[in-house]
Amino acid sequence: MSPDPGVVDVQALEEELTQRAGTERSGRAARTLPHPVDGLRQTVVALRGGAALGEHESPGPASLLVLRGRVRLVAGEEVFALGTHEFAPLPDRRHSLHADEDSVVLLSIAVSDRAPLT
């Protein structure tokens, strides 16, 4: 029996993206997962220790699940330290993400299919 094309081996994807992040100049690599539900976008992001996703706005309500490692979510003066298997909603304001060590996160964003992504 062949695997369902919608099934993703997240552990294998973590390893692949971590390896890619180690060779990328930016120190990061990502893949958006296929999803049959309109309005939900989920992306696995690997960050090499010391790498960051610069300050940005979220295109919609979002959450972050740390699959591996330690990261800091920075929103203005607030800093949220998150470790493996910790989950947090993303603030509805400009924020950035910094990897304190090699890390992999699952970013989930609710996006309107009526509004373009920015």
LUMMAR-517057 format. One line per field, with one value per residue: residue in one letter; y, x, z of N, C-alpha, C in turn. Coordinates in Angstrom, 1 decimal. Example, Ala and Ser with C-alpha at 12.3 -4.5 7.8 and 13.67 -1.06 7.14 Angstrom:
// residues 2
res <- c(A; S)
npy <- c(-5.7; -2.2)
npx <- c(13.2; 12.8)
npz <- c(7.8; 7.1)
capy <- c(-4.5; -1.1)
capx <- c(12.3; 13.7)
capz <- c(7.8; 7.1)
cpy <- c(-3.3; 0.0)
cpx <- c(13.2; 12.9)
cpz <- c(7.8; 7.9)
// end
This chain:
// residues 118
res <- c(M; S; P; D; P; G; V; V; D; V; Q; A; L; E; E; E; L; T; Q; R; A; G; T; E; R; S; G; R; A; A; R; T; L; P; H; P; V; D; G; L; R; Q; T; V; V; A; L; R; G; G; A; A; L; G; E; H; E; S; P; G; P; A; S; L; L; V; L; R; G; R; V; R; L; V; A; G; E; E; V; F; A; L; G; T; H; E; F; A; P; L; P; D; R; R; H; S; L; H; A; D; E; D; S; V; V; L; L; S; I; A; V; S; D; R; A; P; L; T)
npy <- c(-1.2; 2.2; 5.3; 7.9; 10.7; 13.1; 12.8; 13.6; 13.0; 14.3; 14.3; 13.4; 15.5; 17.6; 16.9; 17.1; 19.9; 21.1; 20.3; 21.6; 24.3; 24.6; 25.0; 27.2; 30.6; 32.4; 30.9; 29.5; 27.4; 26.4; 24.8; 24.8; 23.1; 20.7; 21.3; 20.5; 22.3; 25.3; 28.5; 27.9; 27.9; 26.1; 26.0; 24.5; 25.4; 25.6; 26.8; 27.7; 27.8; 31.1; 32.3; 34.2; 35.2; 38.1; 41.2; 41.4; 41.6; 39.6; 37.7; 37.0; 35.6; 33.6; 30.9; 29.3; 26.4; 24.8; 22.4; 21.4; 22.4; 25.8; 28.9; 32.5; 34.6; 37.8; 40.7; 43.9; 45.2; 42.9; 39.6; 36.2; 33.2; 30.0; 26.5; 23.1; 21.4; 23.4; 25.7; 28.7; 31.4; 33.8; 37.2; 39.9; 41.9; 43.6; 41.4; 39.2; 36.3; 34.4; 32.1; 30.3; 28.1; 25.4; 25.0; 23.9; 24.8; 24.8; 26.8; 28.1; 29.6; 31.4; 32.3; 34.6; 33.6; 35.5; 37.7; 39.0; 37.6; 39.3)
npx <- c(0.8; 0.7; 1.9; -0.3; -0.6; -0.9; 0.3; 2.9; 6.1; 7.2; 9.4; 11.5; 11.4; 12.1; 14.8; 15.8; 15.4; 16.9; 19.5; 19.7; 19.4; 21.8; 23.5; 22.7; 23.1; 21.5; 20.9; 18.6; 15.8; 12.8; 9.6; 6.4; 3.6; 1.5; -2.0; -5.4; -7.3; -8.9; -7.6; -5.8; -2.4; 0.5; 3.8; 6.9; 9.8; 13.3; 16.0; 19.3; 21.4; 21.6; 20.5; 17.8; 14.3; 13.5; 12.0; 8.5; 5.1; 2.3; 0.3; -2.2; -4.1; -2.0; 0.2; 2.9; 4.8; 7.3; 9.3; 11.8; 14.6; 15.6; 14.0; 13.6; 10.9; 10.3; 8.5; 8.2; 8.9; 8.6; 9.7; 9.6; 10.6; 11.0; 10.9; 11.6; 8.7; 7.0; 4.3; 2.9; 0.7; 1.1; 1.9; -0.3; 1.1; 4.0; 6.8; 9.6; 11.7; 14.1; 16.8; 18.2; 19.6; 20.3; 17.2; 13.8; 10.6; 7.0; 5.0; 1.8; -0.7; -3.7; -5.2; -7.0; -8.9; -9.8; -8.3; -5.2; -2.0; 0.6)
npz <- c(0.0; -0.9; 0.5; 1.6; -0.3; 1.0; 3.5; 5.6; 6.6; 9.3; 11.0; 9.3; 7.5; 9.2; 9.6; 7.0; 6.4; 8.5; 7.8; 5.3; 6.2; 7.5; 5.5; 4.1; 3.4; 4.8; 7.0; 7.4; 6.4; 4.8; 4.4; 3.1; 4.1; 2.4; 2.3; 2.8; 3.6; 3.0; 3.9; 5.9; 6.5; 6.9; 7.9; 8.0; 9.6; 9.6; 11.6; 11.8; 14.7; 16.0; 13.8; 12.3; 11.8; 10.5; 11.8; 11.3; 10.0; 10.7; 8.4; 9.3; 12.0; 14.0; 15.1; 16.9; 17.1; 18.7; 17.4; 17.7; 19.6; 20.8; 20.9; 20.6; 20.7; 19.7; 20.4; 20.2; 23.2; 24.6; 25.2; 24.5; 25.5; 24.1; 24.1; 23.0; 22.0; 23.0; 22.7; 21.3; 20.8; 18.2; 18.6; 17.7; 16.3; 15.1; 14.9; 15.7; 15.2; 16.8; 16.8; 19.4; 19.4; 17.1; 15.5; 15.0; 13.8; 13.7; 12.0; 12.0; 10.2; 9.9; 7.1; 5.0; 2.3; 0.6; 0.8; -0.4; 0.3; 2.0)
capy <- c(0.0; 3.4; 6.3; 8.9; 11.9; 14.2; 12.5; 14.2; 12.5; 15.6; 14.0; 13.4; 16.9; 18.4; 16.6; 17.7; 21.3; 21.4; 20.1; 22.8; 25.6; 24.6; 25.4; 28.4; 31.8; 33.0; 30.1; 29.0; 26.7; 26.2; 24.2; 24.9; 21.8; 20.7; 21.3; 20.6; 23.2; 26.7; 29.4; 27.5; 27.7; 25.6; 25.9; 24.0; 26.3; 25.3; 27.9; 27.4; 28.6; 32.4; 32.8; 34.9; 35.7; 39.5; 41.7; 41.3; 41.5; 38.3; 38.0; 36.6; 34.9; 32.6; 30.3; 28.7; 25.2; 24.5; 21.0; 21.1; 23.6; 26.9; 30.1; 33.7; 35.4; 39.1; 41.6; 45.1; 45.1; 41.6; 38.5; 35.0; 32.1; 28.8; 25.3; 22.0; 21.1; 24.5; 26.3; 30.0; 32.2; 34.9; 38.5; 40.6; 43.1; 43.2; 40.5; 38.5; 35.0; 34.2; 30.7; 30.3; 26.9; 24.9; 24.8; 23.7; 25.3; 24.7; 28.0; 27.9; 30.9; 31.5; 33.3; 34.7; 33.3; 36.6; 38.8; 38.6; 37.6; 40.3)
capx <- c(0.0; 1.5; 1.5; -1.2; 0.2; -1.0; 1.0; 4.2; 7.0; 7.7; 10.8; 12.4; 11.4; 13.0; 16.2; 16.2; 15.5; 18.0; 20.7; 19.7; 19.6; 23.2; 24.3; 22.1; 23.7; 20.5; 20.8; 17.3; 15.2; 11.4; 8.7; 5.0; 3.0; 0.2; -3.1; -6.6; -8.3; -8.7; -7.5; -4.8; -1.1; 1.4; 5.1; 8.0; 11.0; 14.5; 16.9; 20.6; 21.6; 22.0; 19.7; 16.5; 13.3; 13.5; 10.7; 7.5; 3.7; 1.7; -0.8; -3.4; -3.9; -0.9; 0.8; 4.2; 5.1; 8.7; 9.5; 13.1; 15.5; 15.2; 13.9; 13.0; 9.9; 10.4; 7.5; 8.4; 9.7; 8.4; 10.5; 9.1; 11.5; 10.2; 11.7; 11.0; 7.3; 6.2; 3.4; 2.5; 0.1; 1.9; 1.3; -0.9; 1.9; 5.3; 7.5; 10.7; 12.0; 15.6; 17.1; 19.3; 20.4; 19.6; 15.8; 12.8; 9.3; 5.9; 4.3; 0.5; -1.3; -5.0; -5.2; -8.3; -8.7; -10.3; -7.3; -3.9; -0.9; 1.6)
capz <- c(0.0; -1.0; 1.5; 1.2; -0.8; 2.0; 4.7; 5.7; 7.7; 9.9; 11.5; 8.1; 7.0; 10.2; 9.3; 5.7; 6.5; 9.4; 6.9; 4.3; 6.9; 7.8; 4.3; 3.5; 3.9; 5.8; 8.2; 7.5; 5.3; 5.1; 3.4; 3.4; 4.0; 1.6; 3.2; 2.0; 4.2; 2.7; 5.0; 6.9; 5.9; 7.9; 7.3; 8.9; 9.4; 10.4; 11.8; 12.4; 15.9; 15.7; 12.7; 12.7; 10.9; 10.9; 12.2; 10.2; 10.4; 10.3; 7.5; 9.9; 13.3; 13.8; 16.2; 16.7; 17.9; 18.6; 17.2; 18.2; 19.8; 21.6; 20.1; 21.3; 20.0; 20.2; 20.0; 20.9; 24.4; 25.1; 24.7; 24.9; 25.3; 23.9; 23.9; 22.3; 22.3; 23.5; 21.8; 21.7; 19.8; 17.8; 18.9; 16.6; 16.1; 14.5; 15.8; 15.0; 15.8; 16.9; 17.2; 20.3; 19.0; 15.9; 15.9; 13.9; 14.3; 12.9; 11.9; 11.5; 9.9; 9.3; 6.0; 4.3; 0.8; -0.1; 0.9; -0.8; 1.2; 1.8)
cpy <- c(1.2; 4.4; 7.3; 10.1; 13.1; 14.0; 12.9; 13.6; 13.8; 15.4; 14.1; 14.8; 17.8; 18.2; 17.2; 19.2; 21.8; 21.3; 21.3; 24.1; 25.7; 25.1; 26.7; 29.6; 32.5; 32.2; 29.5; 28.3; 26.4; 25.4; 24.3; 23.6; 21.8; 20.6; 21.4; 21.6; 24.6; 27.5; 29.0; 27.2; 27.2; 25.4; 25.4; 24.8; 25.8; 26.5; 27.4; 28.3; 30.0; 33.1; 33.4; 35.1; 37.1; 40.0; 41.8; 41.3; 40.1; 38.6; 37.6; 36.0; 33.8; 32.1; 29.6; 27.5; 24.9; 22.9; 20.5; 22.4; 24.6; 28.2; 31.3; 34.4; 36.8; 40.0; 42.9; 44.9; 43.7; 40.5; 37.2; 33.9; 30.8; 27.7; 24.2; 21.6; 22.2; 25.2; 27.7; 30.7; 33.4; 36.2; 39.1; 41.9; 42.7; 42.4; 39.8; 37.2; 34.8; 32.8; 30.8; 29.1; 26.4; 24.5; 24.5; 24.0; 25.0; 26.0; 27.8; 29.3; 30.8; 32.6; 33.4; 34.4; 34.5; 37.8; 38.2; 38.6; 38.7; 39.9)
cpx <- c(0.9; 1.0; 0.6; -0.3; 0.1; -0.3; 2.4; 4.9; 7.7; 9.1; 11.8; 12.5; 12.2; 14.5; 16.7; 16.4; 16.6; 19.3; 20.8; 20.0; 21.1; 24.0; 23.9; 22.8; 22.8; 20.4; 19.4; 16.8; 13.7; 10.7; 7.3; 4.3; 1.7; -0.9; -4.4; -7.6; -7.9; -8.5; -6.5; -3.5; -0.2; 2.8; 6.1; 9.2; 12.1; 15.4; 18.2; 20.7; 22.2; 21.2; 18.4; 15.6; 13.1; 12.1; 9.8; 6.1; 3.3; 0.5; -2.2; -3.1; -2.9; -0.5; 2.1; 4.3; 6.5; 8.8; 10.8; 13.9; 15.0; 15.1; 13.4; 12.1; 9.9; 9.3; 7.6; 9.3; 9.6; 9.2; 10.0; 10.1; 10.7; 11.2; 11.0; 9.7; 6.5; 5.5; 3.1; 1.8; 1.0; 1.2; 0.8; -0.3; 3.2; 6.1; 8.7; 10.9; 13.5; 15.9; 18.3; 20.2; 19.7; 18.2; 14.9; 11.4; 8.3; 5.1; 2.9; -0.2; -2.7; -5.0; -6.6; -8.0; -9.2; -9.2; -5.9; -2.9; 0.1; 3.0)
cpz <- c(0.0; 0.0; 0.8; 0.8; 0.2; 3.3; 4.6; 6.9; 8.3; 10.4; 10.4; 7.5; 7.9; 9.8; 8.0; 5.8; 7.4; 8.6; 5.9; 5.0; 7.3; 6.7; 3.7; 4.2; 5.0; 7.1; 8.4; 6.3; 5.7; 4.0; 3.9; 3.1; 3.1; 2.6; 2.5; 2.5; 3.7; 3.9; 6.0; 6.1; 7.1; 7.2; 8.4; 8.5; 10.2; 10.4; 12.4; 13.7; 15.5; 14.6; 13.2; 11.5; 11.3; 11.2; 11.0; 10.8; 10.0; 9.4; 8.1; 11.3; 13.1; 15.2; 15.9; 17.6; 17.6; 18.5; 17.8; 18.5; 20.8; 20.8; 21.1; 20.3; 20.5; 19.6; 20.8; 22.0; 25.1; 24.4; 25.3; 24.5; 25.2; 23.6; 23.2; 22.9; 23.0; 22.4; 22.2; 20.5; 19.4; 18.1; 17.6; 16.4; 15.5; 15.5; 15.0; 15.8; 15.7; 17.4; 18.1; 20.1; 17.7; 16.3; 14.7; 14.5; 13.3; 13.0; 11.3; 11.4; 9.3; 8.3; 5.3; 2.8; 0.0; -0.1; 0.4; 0.3; 0.9; 2.3)
// end
